[in-house]
């Protein structure tokens, strides 16, 4: 399966999260998928490049903060 740039960005954000937080995000995604009822989701309707950049930055910051706390 080939992923779009946006999908790859989202996956990278989830991978940067601690396991418990990533599980919450994945559960949320499953719930949204269930709500969609098989309808196609248009990525461009929801996430702008700025949104993806903000989410990525926040995930990286949170990951780094937790890494420092664990030391």
Order of alpha helices (4+ residues) and beta strands (2+ residues): alpha-alpha-alpha
